Amino acid sequence: MLISFIACLAAFVLIGISAARKSRGTSRDYYLADQSVPPSLVGLSAVATNNSGYMFIGAIGYTYATGLASIWLMVGWITGDYLASLYVHRRLRESAAKSKESSYAGMLSNWNGAGRGQSTLRRTAALITLMFLLTYASAQLIAGSKALSVLLDWPLWAGAVLGAVIVVAYCFSGGIRASIWTDAAQSVVMIFAMALLLVVAVGASGGFSGAIAQMGEIEYFLDWYPQDLPFPGIGGGILFAASWMFAGLSVIGQPHIMIRFAALSNASQMRRARLYYYVWFTAFYCMAIGVGLLARILLDNPAEFDAELALPTMALELLPPVLVGVVLAGIFAATISTADSLVLACSSALSNDLLKNKIESPMLIRFSTLAITAIALALTFSENQSVFAIVIMAWSGLASAFAPLLLVLCLGQRPSEKLAMVMMIAGLLTASLWRWAGLADAVYEGMPGILVGLAIFLVGHRLASKTESVAQVRTDS
């Protein structure tokens, strides 16, 4: 088991280090690969970064606890993600080329190269990026350490440290190019590991019909909507699914994912990149739900069992050691593929947006990456929390702050810096208050956060139009 795990991990590290051959030593190359990435790598990298430890650890754990109703997360998520991509991805890539920006905050504040004076917006966006992505990165290291703890009996800190070391190796070698190359390789291992465990679990459950029969004996497990919603019945289920469509739409508010689409070599190839992305995403998510459902009948002790350990525990019980190592490599690869992306996004925000002058020195850029990784690692030693809860909190916070503004920009509107700031802060506060009030179990908090941000733009835009009309009338008279 340990040998196969180390072999897979070593292959990933070698792929990442080999990216150094393509490095041009500039900040834009380090953070955006000079917008030279082919569509296949963009799609595979984006989906590997998106799914991460959330899918292997969090989503499977949620399915184990909730049952078939978890399918609405997948339906809502992929639908919202796809609808947003129709309007955003290509426009973001084109804007990044015009503005010559290499950070997500820079792209928002300097859309199409026409907003260089919006320094307050840029720094605020960078601070929000750092606040949430650091937490997000720590969650990925926690997810990887949980898997290693179960399968190799390592202490939790050991897996987190190993993950941090590999992240630094990737980032030091070739920046985002190394991250994208390793993501593509990791995506292959990830989907193989999930498919392998699904097939073996079906066999261990007595075949497809036997598994369905056993699931039917568990109360509420095969119901189509969650039973513990504040709004029960079909209506509550529809609202639950609709809110998770906003979780999918929230992808456009995630700097570490969107920067990959901005790195595409040619905007005209965006459709191909999206094809790779959605085919892989749908297949992988369907298999993850299947594994989560089967885990409940094979590991039926929900009162005493940590649901987020379902997949590694199943692998340990059902597979021979050499294949356990492959599954472990898939889980660990998923967490690292996201963790290095998050660290690079934070480093970009620090070196490109927060300081008065951009950092261009390769040594200083790598030092900022090292510092960000150290902070993320330190956060993993705080109180142990659910990977699913941490990821959703960070995901909704970033979406509520950034998605409304990016949508407005892609639709051709140009809000003032003041209005853009109010949109970001109001959306973020709304999502935070929604979660604090305990309403997130009924409706994903990103939904009200995004809607409030868009509503503020509409009100602010109308007020600005009325002010301009009054000023024009006075000038004419």
N, C-alpha and C positions, 0 to 999 in steps of 0.2 A: 504493500500500500504506500509506504513512505517513498519507495523508489520511483513508482509511477507518478506520484505527486511531484517529486523533485524534478523529474525529467520534463514534465509539462511546464512547470514553473521556469525551469532553466531555458526552455525553448522560447517562452514569452520574453524573458529578460534579454536573450540574444537578439530577438527581433527588434526590441526597443532600442538596444544599444546600437544596432546597425543603422538606425536612422541618423546617427551622428554624421554619417558620410554625406548626407544631403543638406546638412545644416549650413546656413549662410552667415550665421553669427549676428543677425540683426534682431531687434525686438519684434518686428512684424513677422519675420520667419519663425521665431520662437513661439509666438502666440497665435499665428494664423497661417503658418506654412506658406506664406506668400500667395495664398489663394491658388494653390496648385494641386489640390487633392482630387483624384478621379471620383466619379459618382459612386462606384461600388464601395470604395473605402469610406466615403462620407456616410452612406446609408448604414453599413455594418457597424461603423464606429458610433454613430448616433444612437442606434438601437441598443448596442452593448452598454453604452453609457447610461441610457435611459433605464434599462431593466436592472442592472446591477444587483447588489445584495437585497434590494427591495423585493425583487421577484423571487430569488432563491430562498430568502429567509422570511421577509415580511409578508408577501402576497400568499405564499404557501401556508404560512402560519395563520393568516386571516381566513383562508379557505378551510383549513382544518377546524377552526373555531366556529365559522359561520355556515359552512355548507355550500350548496349549489347557488345560493343567493349571491355569492361573491362574483358570479359571472357578470353581474351588472356593472361591477367596477371595470371589467375588461371591455364590455360593450360601450359604456359611456366614455371610457378613457380613449380608446382607439378612434371612436367617432369624433370626439372633440379635437383630438390631435390632428386627424385628417382634415377636418373642416378649416382649422386654423392654418394648416400648411398651404391651403389653396391660395391664401391671400398674403402670407408672410414670408415664407422661406426665400423665394426668388427675390423679392423686394429687399430683404435684408442683405442678401449677398451683393446685389447691385449697389446698395447704399454704402456698404463697406468698401467696395472698390472705388467709389467716387470720393469718399471721405478720407480714405487711407488710414482709417482707424483699425486697431487690432484688439480692442477690448469691447465688451458688450456695452458697458456704461458710455464709452466713447461713441459708439454707434448711435445710441439713443440720443445723446446730447448734441451730436454733430451730424444729424441725418442728411445724407447726400452732400456733406461738406458745407452745409449752410448754417451751422449753429455753433461756431467756435467760441462765441462769447458766453455760452451757457456753462460756466465753470461751477456754479453752485449746484445745478442739476447733475452735472457729471460727478461731482464729489459725493453728493447724497446717494446717487445710484451706486457708486463704488462702496460706500459704507454699508448699504443694505446688502449688497453682494457679499461682502466679507462676513457680515453678521450671520447670514443664513447658510452660506456655503461652507463656512468653517464647521458649523454644527452638522451639516449634511455629510461632510467629509469624515467627521468623527464617527457618524453612524455607519458609514461603509467599513471603516476599520473595525468597529464593533461586530458587524455582521461576519466579516472574515474570521475574526478571533473566535466567535461562537462556533463556527464550523470546525475550526482546528481543535477547539476544546473538546468537542464531541468525538471527532474521528481519530485524533492523535493524542488525546488526553493531555493537551498542553494547557498551561494556565492562560487565562484570558489576555493577560498583558503580552504574552509572547506572540500571539497572532497579530495583534495590533502593531507591535514593533516591527515584525517581519514585513507587514504590509507597508508601513511607512518607509522602510528601507528600500523596498522595490519601487515605490512611488518616486522617491528621490532619484533612483537610478534611471528610471524612464525619463523624468523631467530634465535631468542634467544632460542626458545623451542627446536628445533632439527636440525637446519641448513638445508642442502639440503634434508634430509629425510622428514622434516616437509613440505618443499616446494613441494616435489614430491607427498606426500600423499594428500595435499590440492589441488594440480593441478588435480589429478585424480577425486576428488569429484567435483571440479569446472567444469571440462570438461563435466560432466553429466548435470549440470545445464545450461551450455553454449549452448549445442546442443538442449536441451529442449526449452530454451528460444527462440532460433532462429527458430526452427520448429514451435513453437506456433505462433509467429508473422507472419511467412510466410503463414500459413494456414488461419489465421484471415484476413490478407491483401488480399489474393486471393478472399476470400468471399466478402470483402468490395469493391473490384474492379469489381464485377459482374461476378465472375468466371474466369476460365483460358482464355476462348475465349474473354470475355469482356476486360480483362486486356491487352491481345495482341492487340486488336483493338484500345484501347486508346493509347498504346505505339506507334503504327504505325502512329498516328496523330502528334507525336512529331518529328520534322525534325532531321534526322540523328540518332535518338535514337536506332533504330534496325539495323543500319549498322554494318557490321562485323569487321570493323576496324575504328580507330579514324579518324575524319575528319581534325583535326588541326595538323597533323604530318608534319614536314619539308619535309618528303619524302612521297608524297601522293600516293594513289592507292594500289593495292594488294601488290606490292613490299614493300612499306612502312609498310604495315600491317604485312607482314612476318618478316621483320627486327625488328619491334616492338615486336612481339611475341618471336623471337629468343633471343632478348636481355633480355626478362623477364625469359627465361630459365636459364640465368646466375643468375638471382635473386634467383631462386630456388636452383641452385648449391651453391649460397652464404650461404646457411644454414650451410655448413661445416665450414664457417668462423665465426660463432656465438658462442662464448664461453659458453653462458648460456644455449644453446640448446645441443651442442655437449657433454657437461659434463654429461648430463643425459644418453646418450648412453654409455659413459665411466663408468657409475655407474652400468651397468647391471651385474647381478649376475654371468652369464656365457656367454662367447662370442659365444658359439654354439647356444644360444637362440636368437641371433640378428634377425633372420628372423621373428620370432614371434613378437618381439618388433616392427619391421618395419610394419608388417601386421596391428597391432593395430593403428599405427601412420597414415598410408596412407588411410585406410578405413575411419577413423574418419575425417582426414583432407579433403578428397575429398567431403564427405557428407556435412561437415560444410561450406566449401567454396561455393559449389553449392547453398546452402540455402542462404548464405550471398548475393550472386549475385541476387538471386530472390527477396530478401527483398529490395535491392537497386533499382532494376528496378521498383518494385511496389511503392516504396516511391515517385518516380518521378511523378506518376499519382495521388497519393493520397495527396501529398504535393507539388503541382505544382506552385512554386514561386521561381525559381532558382536565380533570380536577387537579392532577398532580404533575402534569406534563407541560413543559414550556413549548407552546405551539410553534414558536419560531425555530425550534430545533428539529422539526418534523423531517425535513429532507435529509440532513446528515444522519439522523438516527435511522431512518429507513435504509439509507445506503449501507450503513454499518451492519444491519441485520439481514439484508437481502442479497448483497453482492459479494463476490470474492474479493480478497484484499487488493489485487491489482486494479480492478474496476472501481473500488472505493476510492483509490488514489486519483483516478480520472475524474470522478464526480467531485471529489474534494478540490481538485484543480479547477474544475468548472465553477464551483461556488466562489473560490478564492479569486479566480480571474475576474468574475463578475464584480466583486467588490473593488478590486484594484483598478479595473477599467473605468469605474466611476470616480474613485478616490483621486486618481492622478488628474482627471479632467477637472475636478473641483478645485484641486490645489492650483492648477494652472490658471483657472479663472480668477481665483483669489489673488494670485501673484500678479496677474495682468491688471486687476483693479488697483492693486497697491502701487505698481511701478508706472502705470500709464495714467491713472486718474486721480489718485489722492494727493500726490506730490505736485508742487508748483511746476517742476520741470520733469519731463518723462525720463525714466532711466533707460539708457541705451547700452550701457556697459554689460557685456555678456556675464562677467563675473558678478556684478551687483544684481542682475536679473536672477541668476541662479541662487544667490544668497537669499533673495526675497522668497524664492520657492522653498528653500530649506527652512526658513523661518515660519512660513505658513504651514508646512508639513509638521513641524515641531509643535505648533499651537494645536493643530487638529489632533495630534497624538496625545497631547496633554489632556484634551477634552474627553478622550475615551476613558480616562481614569476617574472621571466624576461618577456620580451615582448611575448605576446600570439602568438603562431604559429600553423600551421597545424600539427596535429598528423601524418598524412600520410607523409608529407614532412620531418619531423624530423626522423621518423622511417626509411624511405628510405635512408636518408643521413647517418645515423649511420650504417644501414645494409650494404650499399655499401662500406663504409669505412673499416669496419671490414673484409668484404669479400675480398676486393682488397688487404688488407695487409696479411691475413692469408690463404685464400683458395689456392693460388698457392703453397705455401710452404707445406701445409698439403697434397695436391694431390701428390706432388713430393715425399714426405716421404712415403706415402702409396704405391707408385709405386716402392719402393725399392731403391730410390736414397738418397744420403746423402750429400747435399750441404754443403760447408764450412760455418762457421759462417758469414764471410764477404759476401759471395754470398747470403745467406739467408736474411741478413740485407738489401742488395740492392734490392732483390726481394720485400720485405715488403714495403720499403719506396717508391720505384718506382711505385708499384701498387697503393698505397694510394695517391700519388701525381697525378697520371694519372686520377684516379676517381675524385679527387677534382678539377682538372683543367677542366675536362669534364663537370662537373656540373657548374663551374664558367663561362664557355663559352656558357652556355645555350643549350647544346646538349642533356641534360638528358631527355627532352620531346620526343626526337626521339629515343634515344637508352639509356637504363638503364646504368648508369655510371660504375656499377660493371663489365660490360662486357669488356670494354677496360682495366679497372684496372686489372682484372684477366688475360687477355691475355698478357698484358705487363709483368706482374710478371712471367708468364710461359715462355715468349720469352726471358727474361733476364736469366732465369735458363738455357735454351738451349744454349744461346750464351756463358754464363759463363762456363757451363759444357764442351762445345767443346774447348774453349780456355784452360781450365785446362787439358783436355786430350792431346791437342797438346803440352803443356808445359811438361807434363810427358813423352810423346814420345820422345821429343828432349833430355830431361835429360837422358832417358834410352839409347838413341843412343850414347850420349857422354860417358856414363858410360861403355858401351860395347866396344867402340873404345879405 
